[in-house]
Amino acid sequence: MNKPTFSSPAQEIEQRRRAVRASPRNAQAHALLGMALQKHGHYAEAVPIQKRALTLDPKLFALHGVMAAAQFELGDFQGAADSYRRALAKQPNDAALQRGLSEALRLSGQLVSAVDSAQRAVDLAPQDVESLLALAQARHVAFDFAAAADGFRQVTELAPDHLGAWIDRGQAEHRARRFDDALRSFARALELDPDNVQALSRQGLCLRDLRRNEAAEASLRRAVELDPGNAAHWCEVGVTLQQMSRASDARPFFERSLELDPDRIATLFSLTHHYFEAGRWEDALRLVRRTMTLSPSATAHSTLLFILSHATLDGEELRREHFSFGEMWETPLRAGWKPHPNERNPARKVRVGFVSADLRHHAVTRFVEPIFGMLRHSDQLEFYVYSNSKEEDAVTERLRTYMPNWRSIAGESDERAEAMIRADAIDILVDLSGHSASNRLSLFACKPAPIQCSWIGYAGSTGLQAMDYYISDQFHLPEGRYDDQFTEQIVRLPLSAPFLPPNAAPDVNPLPAIANGYITFGSFHRASKISRPTVALWASLLRGVPDSKLLLGGQSGGSETGLLAWFAEEGIARERILVRPRVPTYEYMAQHHEVDVCLSPFPYSGSTTICYALWMGIPTLVTVGPTNPSHSAVCYLAHLGLSSFLANDDTSFVALGNFLRDNSGTLSALRGSMRERFTNSVVGYPGVAAAGIESALRRMWLRWCDGEAPSPLRVRLSDLGNGEQAATEEASA
């Protein structure tokens, strides 16, 4: 029997409507009308009519599969998945239906089920390109990048001119860190379509990750030329320029991206970072607060707190904002916290896990590596690492030799990471990031371990009730001074962490002031730490010591431009400011040869920069304020007996500068003996910090074994020789 023909879509639809009007309880008539509407793109009208047909005759099983496609087009992915399942109940061996179910599940976020369904489609039709593509795509969004790349490879072997598959293959290979393979895939895509914007953009991102920045810039700029209305392309050029230390060139690209799409979250993050690095804290805070309004996330909230810790002198504001992090992101999770079956045995080895994204060439490793190197021999503790970074280098490989139980959680969901931690039966989980970049505080908020603490990575509270302790020392967090700014109980050690100077460092040179006839102050802190009020104070010092100069080291990408403008506003002549570029570590340390006394910014003073200066024989003049980040510098100066370099207000800061100008002999003697002072202090003895950490972790464990709540802990130097006895006595006191 011949199928009816119609002169137009409208005629076909109208004829099907007449049939329904003529026989309103005829399921077949409804089904044909629904199919006609769907055929011509009227999905919203087609679906309810198809549902009516199925109500009239539930035996029209095949209609479920047809309707599923319409639901998919409407974005009702869960509804489409339900319809595909009903169709598959009668046709379980239909590869097309399995593939459709996989795609609906993938887009509704049911990733494991999406992979399973796509795998069944491939099992039914092993050479079907669309089924293989669905499986590769499902694996890709499930973060199984290596398997996804292999799946896309199968597609391109069967369909070598499939442009989309080559692009997807390159993206999966990139994410699997198979960079050379990825670049070959993008090159093939561009052979098929030389002006394909997606291929150019993906190629540029891959080149950027390889630090082939000039090539990345060229590829991404070409994407901008071909698709100038796409905000993402403008932003990625800006990120690339920023990575090339061309911050002033990057800003117009970020700003243009935001003009095109004022609500684009990735651009808001990028421009926030740009403003922060330039010391434009108010602009950075404005943008990150907008991000939190548009798309609240734990990542954006941490970014806000990190910037705020650099910007505010209000301890109450800092406390309130950090505590709100826990209220927002932890409170909804608490009801789902699972019990911890860890054996409460005080005598057994305690399993300790470290979570960090910075176990590579990074400032954090200068402090933790000496401790890792010593704790690996512990007979009290067993160690695990959960790395949240895909970046690995020679430092990473060295740290792996200390910590053989090494896991990667980069790209893993909090649920999967928690499952790993629980499978390892971790007793104490240690955060090494706080609210710094790539932290996993949302994982800690799930309470995967019975005891959790934060250490080293951030000068402040996590704001989480799930974080039981914050590890510090008596100088960084003097007892009672900042305790109310923390949700955690404070653990005070004899030394929170040692500092590991580079093996190859320049010798300490004679005091420059003796030859120059004037004193040179210096700062090697990143520009993002140096605020307008900091510049105002330093300018007061330069005015108070009129023959002095100031060296700004570690500058890159024009970061000094804003600083120089601020000094000019303060009336400081340009010739009094010496600018030195950011250079590799050895050259960076050699730049200290020009400096007599370093200056610390506020309110975020830092530690690493001060330790480098101390190793080069240079003390740092520090202002201490009402927030705990301002106290970071105090720790290392106090341990070296240099508390006289601490100023409590602007007047005493300037007075100290004048005193030092008039006492170059004292500065010279101090410079010549600084390394000896450093190595003879607890800062130069990693064993003190390692023993303190080991003792503190053991005390935490004993309290938990006894069913006691976390409480402030204090480990003294005298305790370290008493071993377990001291820990046991304190736990039972």
N, C-alpha and C positions, 0 to 999 in steps of 0.2 A: 504494500500500500504506500503510495507516494505521500511524503510529508507536505503539509500545506505551505504555500509560499505567501510572502507578505511584501507589499510595496514599500513599507517603511516600518521602523521600530514602533512608531505610534500606532500604526494599523494593527501590528501583531499584538501589542499590549491591549488595545481596545477590544480586539476579538476575544482575547482570553478573559477580559473583564465581563463581556457579554455572556460567556459560557458560565462564569461563576454566578452572575445575576440570574441566569436561567435555571441553574441547579445549585443553590447555595449550600447544600450539604454534600456536594460531590467533591470528595477528596482529590481526585485526579484533576478536576478543573482548577482547584486552588493550587495544586502543585505546579501545573503548567503555567498559571499566571505568575506564581512566584519565580519560576525559572525564567520566564520572559522578562520580568522586571530586573532580575539579577543579570541576565545576559546583556541588558542595555544600561547597566550601571546604577539602577535604582535600588541600592542595597537596603536602605533603611525601610523602604516599603515592602521589599521582597521577603525579609525575614519573618515578620508577623504573619504574612499570608502562608508561608511555608510551615510555620508552627501550627496554624489553623488546619492545614492539610494533614499534618501528623496527628492532630487531635481527632480529626474525623476518621483517619485510618492509620493506626499505629504500625500497620504492616508495611508502610512505605519506607522501609529501612534505608534504601539508597538515597532518599531525600535528605537524610541527616548529613551525608558527605557533601551534597550540593550546598545545603544551607550553611555548613561550616565555612565554606569559602566566602560566602557573603558576610558572615559574622567577622571573619578575619579582616576583610576589607573595611569593615566598620570600626576596627580596633577593639572589638570585643573578643580578646584572645582566649579568655577563660571560657566564654560561651562556645567559641569555635572548638576548643579542646574537648568540651563535653559532647558536642555534636560529632566530632571525629570518633570519639570513643564509642558512641552509640552505633555509628556506621560500622566500626571495626568489630563490634560484637557479632555481626553477621558475616562480615568479610575480613577476617583476621589476616588473611594473606594478601591483602591489597597494599602494595608498596606505596602507591600514591597517597592512600589514606594515612598510612604510617608516617609518611614524610610530612603531610599536612599537619598531623597531630604534633610532630616534633617541632615544627615551626611555631605553632600556636603556643606550645608549652614554653619554648625558648623566650618568646616575646612576653609571656605572662610571668617570667621569672622562675619557672619550675625547671631548673637547669639539669638536674640529675635525670629527671624523667624525660626531658627533651633528648638527651644523649641516648637513653635506652630506646626510645621510640625510633630515632633516626638509625640506630644500629639495626633494629629489626627491619627497617626499610631496606637497608643495604644488604642484609642477609637474604632478603627476598629478591632483590635485583642488584647483584654485585657490580654490574657494569653500568648501572643507571647514573648518569652524571648528576641529575638533580638530587637523588638520594644521597650520593656521596657528598655533594655540596651541603646538604642539610646537616649531615653528621659532622662535617668539618666546622660548620658555623656553630653548631651546638657545643662542640668541644671548645671552640674559641671563647665563647661567652662564659663557659664554665672554667676559664683560666687554665685549661689543659692545652697550652700553646704548642708544645712539641707535637702532640697527637693531631692537633688542628692543622699544623703545617704539613704533616705527612698526608692528611686527608685532602687538603687543597692540591698537594702535589699529584695525587691520584687523579683528581679532576683535570688538571692541566695536561697530564699524560694522555687522557682520553679525549680531551677537547683543547688542543694546544692553542687555539685562537680565542679561548674564553677569557676576555679581558678582566672581568670582575674577579674571576678565580685567581688570576695572577696577582692582582692587587691584594686580595684577601690572603693569598699565600705569603706575599711579602710582609704583610702586617703581622701575621702569625709567626713567621720566622724572626722578625724583628723582636717581638715580645718574648720569643724563646731565646733571644740573644744569639741567634744565628745570623749575625749581621751580614756576612758576605753572601749567604744564600738570599737574604732579604733584598740586598741591592741588585742581585742578578734577576730576581723576580720583578722588581720595579722596573729594571731596564727592559725586560721583555714586555711588560705592560706598555712602556713608552715606545717600544718598537711598533706595537699594534696601534697605538694612538699617542703620537708625540706631544699632543697638547692636553692630555688627560690630567685634569686638575687634581683629582684624588691621588693619582700615582705620583705626581710631582710633589704634592704635600707630604705623602707618606715617605717618599724617598728623602725629602729634606729632613724629616724628623729622625730617620735612621742615621743619616749622615751626621746630624747634630749629636746623637748619642755616641758616635764614634769620634767626636771632637774634630770632625772634618768640617769646621764651621764655615769656611769660605764657600765650599761646595753646597753646604746646607743652605746658606743664605741665598745663593744663586737659584737653587731649586724652589725655595719658598717665595722668593721675589717673583719668579715666573708664575707661580700659582696666583699671586696677587694681581699680576698683570692680566691674566686670563679671567679671573673671577674677582674683580675689585670690590664687589658688594659683599663678599664673604668675610665676616668679622674674624673668623678663626685664622685665616691666612695672615692677616695683618698682625694678629697677636703673636703667631709663631715666628714671624720675622723679628718682632721685638724681643721675644725670649732668646732667639739666636744671637742677636746683637748684644743683649745683656750678658750672655755667656761669653762673648768675645771681649768683655770689658769696654763696651761702647754704649754705656748707659744713656748718654745724651742723645745718641742716634736712635736708641730704642724707644724713648718716650713717645715721639710722634706716632709710632706704629701702634703702641698701646692705646693712645688717646683716639686715634682713628678707629681702631677696633671698637672702642666703647661708644663712639659716635654712631657707628653702624648698628650696634646692638648694646644698648645701655644696660641690659640685664644679663649680659653674658658672664657667667660665673668665672670661667677660666681667665677671662680678661681682667675681671675685678681682682682676682688673686694676683695676677702678674703685675698689674699696675700698683697694687698694694705693696708687693715686694719691692718694686722699683722705688716708690716713695720712701719706704722704710730704709732701704739701703742708702738713699740720699739724705737721710736724717729729717725728712719731712713727715714727722710722726703724726701731726694733726691730719694731714691728707691721708696717710695710711690708715689711721683709725677710722676716718670718715668712710673710706671705701670698704674696709672689712666689716664695719657695722652695717653698711648697706648689703653686703653679701649675706650677713646673718639674717637680715630682714627678708631678702629674696629667697634664700635657700639655706636655712639653718643646718649646720653640720658640726660634728665634733672637730673636724679639721679647721673650719673657719673660726670656731670658738677658740681653739688653741692658738691660732694665728693672732687673734685679738688679744689674748692674754700675754703672748710673747711680746707683742709691740707695747702693750700697756706697761709691762714690767720694766721696759726701757724708758717709758715716758712719764709715769706718774710719781709724784713725791708724797702721795696720800696713801698711807698704809691701810686705812680703812677701805678705800676704794679698791685697792689691790686684794684685800681679803674678800670683800663682797663679790667682786667679779670672779675670782677663782672659785669661791664656794658655789657660785651659780652654775659653774661648769658641771659639778657633780649633781646638782639639783636637776639640771636639764637632761643630761645624758646618762646618768647612773640611776636615778630614781625609777624610771620605767623598767629597769632591768632587775631590780632587787628581788622582786617577787619570783623571778625565774632562777635565782641563784641555786645551784645544786649543792648538796652536802659533799663534804670532802672525806673520803674513806681512808685517808692516810693513817698509817699505824702510829698511834701516840706512844712511841717508845723513845724516852729521853736519851737512851744510850746508843741508838743506832746512827748510822751515817745519814746526814740530812741532804736531801736532793735540792740543789739551788739552781734556778734558771735565770739567765740574764736576757732581757729583751732590749734590743737596740737597733737603730738603723745606721750607726756611726762606727761600726767595728771595721774600720779601714783607715786610710790616711786622713785623720780627723783629729781635732783637738782632744776629744774625749779619750782617745787611745793613749795619749801622753800620760794620762792619769791612771787608766785602768790596766794597761799592759804590765807594768811592774807587779801589780797585785795579782793579776792572772798568772804571771810567771811563777809567783811564789805559792799561790793557793793550789796549784795543780798537784802539789805534793801533800795536800792535807789528808789526814786520816779521819777527819771529822766530817768533811763535806764532799759531796759528789756534784760535779758541775755540768750544766747544759747551757747552750746558747740558742736563742731564737732570733735570728737576724732578719730584720725587716728591710733590708736593702738588696737590690739586685747588683749593685756595684761591689766588686771585689778587686783587691789589689794585693801587692806583696805584704802589706801589713795584715790584711785578712788572713792570708796563708800562714803567716807567723802566729797569729792568734789561734788559728785552728790547731796548731801543735800543742797549745796549752789546754784547749777545750775541745777534745775529740767528739763529744756529743753535740754536734752542731746541726741545727735545723734551720731551714729557710722558711719564713712565714710571709715573705714579700708577695703580695698579691693574694694571699689566703684570706678568706673571710674570718671574722672574729670567731664564728662557730667552729670552723675547721681548726683554727689555731688553738682554741680552747681544748678541742678534742685531742690535739697533739700533746698539749701540756698535761692534761689529765692522764693520757696514756703513759706518759713518762713519770707519772706519780710525783710531780714536783711538790715539794713541801714549802719552799720559799721562792717567790717570783720577784725578781728585782728589775725595776724600770731604770734605764740609763738615759732617758730622753726628756722626761717631764713634758712640757708643752712646746718643746722645740720641734723642728721639722721631722716629718715621717714618724711621729710617735705612734704608739698603739695603746693609748690610754683607754680607748673604747673597749679594748680587749681586757684590760685590768678591771674595767667597770663591770665585766661579767663575772668577776671573782673566780678565775680558773684555779687558783691555788689557795690553800688555807691561810698562808701568811704572805703579804705583799708589801714591798717597800720601794721607795724611790731614792736614787743616789746619783750624784755627780752631774747629770746632764742638764739640769735646769735650776736656777736660783729661785725656787719658790715652790709652793704647794701644788699638788695636782688637783686639789679640790674634791677628791674622791673619798668617800667613806670606806670604800673597798681597799684603799691604800692604807695599810696599818701604820707604817713607819716612814720617816724621812731621815736619811743618814747624813750626818754633818759632823762638825766638831765644835769645841767650846768657843773658838774665835769667830767662826763664820756665823754661828747662831748662839750668841751669848744667852745663858739661861734666863728665860723670862722676857727677853727683849722683843722677840718677834713671834713667840709661840702662838699668839692668837691669830696669826696670819696663815696658820696651817690646819688642815683637817687631820693630818697625820700626827702621831706621837713622835717627838724628836729623839733621835739617837745621837748622842754626842761622843765622838771617839777622840783619842789623843791626836789623830790626824785623819781627816776624811779621805784623803788620797795624796800620794806622793806625786812628784813631777819628774818625768823622765827627760832629761836634756838630750839633744841629739848627740850621737856618737862623735860626729865631726862638727865642731863649733869653732868660730874664730877665737883667738886669744883675747883676753881682756886688755884693753889699751889704757895708757895713762889718761887721767882726767882731761878732757878737751879744754875745760875752762882755764887751765894753767897756761896753755899755749895761746888760747884765743883772747884772754883778758876779759871775757864775759861768759856768763852762764847760758847754756843752751838747754831749754826744756824740750821734752819730746813726748809724742804720743804715737803708738803703733796700733791703736785700736781701730776697728772698722768704722767707717764714716757713720754707719747707722747707729752707733753708740753715742756719737757726739752731737748733742742737741744745741739749740740756740742758747739756752741758759748756761750750758757747759762752756760754750765759746765766750759768753759774757764774763764768766768767772775767770777763764784763762786770760782774757783780755785785761781784766783787772790786775792779774798777776804781772802781765807784761808791762802795764803802765806803772805798777808798783816797783818793778825791777826794770827801769827804763833802758838799760843797755843789754838786756837779754834778748834771745831769739827763741823761736819755737819751731821744732821740726815735726812735720806731719808725715809719718811713714806709712807704708802699706796702701797707698792711694792707687786707684785704678779706675779706668773708664770715665775720667773727669769727675770722680767723686769729691775731689778737693774744691771744685768750682763753688759750690754752695758755702763751704766752710770759709773760703777766702772772702766771699762776699760778706759773710757775717763779721769776719774780723775787720773788714774795711768799714762796715757800719759802726764798729766799736772804736774806730779811729786808729787802728793798728796798721802801720805802713807795710806795704807788700814785701819789702826787702827784709822784714823781720821774720817772715814765715818761710821756712824751708820745706819744700815738698819733695818727697821721695816715693818712687813707684812701688807697687806690689811686686815682689821678686821671690824666687825660691828661698827655702829656709836659710841656707848658709849666708846668702847675700843679705837677706832680711836681718839676720843677727849682726852682720857686719855693719849695717846702717846704724846700729847702736853706738858705734865708735864716735859718732858725732855728738852724742847726747850726754849731758851731765846728770840730769834728773828727769825721770818720766812723770807724766801726769795721768791720772785716772779720770775718765768721764764719770758722770753720775746721771741718773740713779743706778745704772747697770754697770758695775765696775769691772766685772770679769776676773779671771784668774790666769788663764794661759799666757796672755800678753805680759802680765806682771811677772810671771815665773821666767819667761824668756829674758826679760830685762834684768831680773836678779842674777841670772846665770851670766849675763854680760857685765855684771858689777854695778848695776844701776838700781838704786831704790826708786820707789814710786810715791809721789805725793798724792794722798787720797783724801777725799771728802766723804764722810759717813753721814747717811741720811736716815729718814724714818722708815724706809722699806728694806726688806731683807736683801734684795739684789745689790743694794749699795754696800753691803757688808762683805761681799765675796773677796775683795782685795785684802781685807783685814787679816784673813786667815794666814796667808803666806808671809806677809810682813811681820805679823806677830810671832810666828814660829821662828823667824830669823832675828828676833829681838829688835825690830824696826818700828815699834809702835809709835815712836816719836814722829813718824812721817804721816800720822793720821790727823786730819783736821776736822773739827766738829762744825765749823761755820766758815763763811767766806773770809771773814777778817783774819782768822787764824791761818787760813790757807795762804793768803797773800803774805802774812807775817813770816810763815815758814819759808816761803820762797826767798824773801829778803835775807833771812838768817842763813840759808844755804849759799846764797851768793857771797856772803861775807865770810863763809867758812869753807873755802875750797880745800883747805888742808884736810879737814875732817872728811869731806866727800872723797878726796883722793885716797886716803887711808882705807876708807870703807870700800871703795871700788877694788882696791888691790886685795882685800881679804874676803870679798863677798863669796867667791866660790867655796872657799874653805868654810865660811859661815854656813853656806847652803848645805854642803855635804855633811857637816857636823850636826845639823839640826835634824829634827824628825822628818822634815821634808825630803831629806836625802837618804832616808832609811825606809825603803819600801816594806821591809819586814814589820815595822811598827804599824803601818796602815793595814797590812795583810792580817797581822795578828789581831788588830782591833776589829776588823770586819768579821773575821772568823769568830771571835768572842761574841760580838753583837748578834750574829746570826744564830749562834748556839743559844744565847739567852732568849731570843725571840721564840726559838723552837721549844725550849723548856717551858716557857709561859703557856704556849699553846697546848703542849702535852698535859699540863696541869689544869687546863680549862680556864685559864686566866685571860682577861682582856688585855689588849696591847696597852702599854704604859710607857712614859718616858724612860729611856735607858741612858746610863752614863758608864762608859768604859774608860778607866784611867790607866795611865802608863803602869802604875803599880799592880793593876789587875792582870796585866798580860803575862807576868811571870807565874801567876797562880793557876793558870789554865782552867780546867773544868771546875775546880773547886770554887773559884770566885764566881763563875757563871751560875753554878748550882745554888750557891748561897744567896745571890741576888734574886734568882727566880723564886726561891722559896721564902724570901724575906717578907 
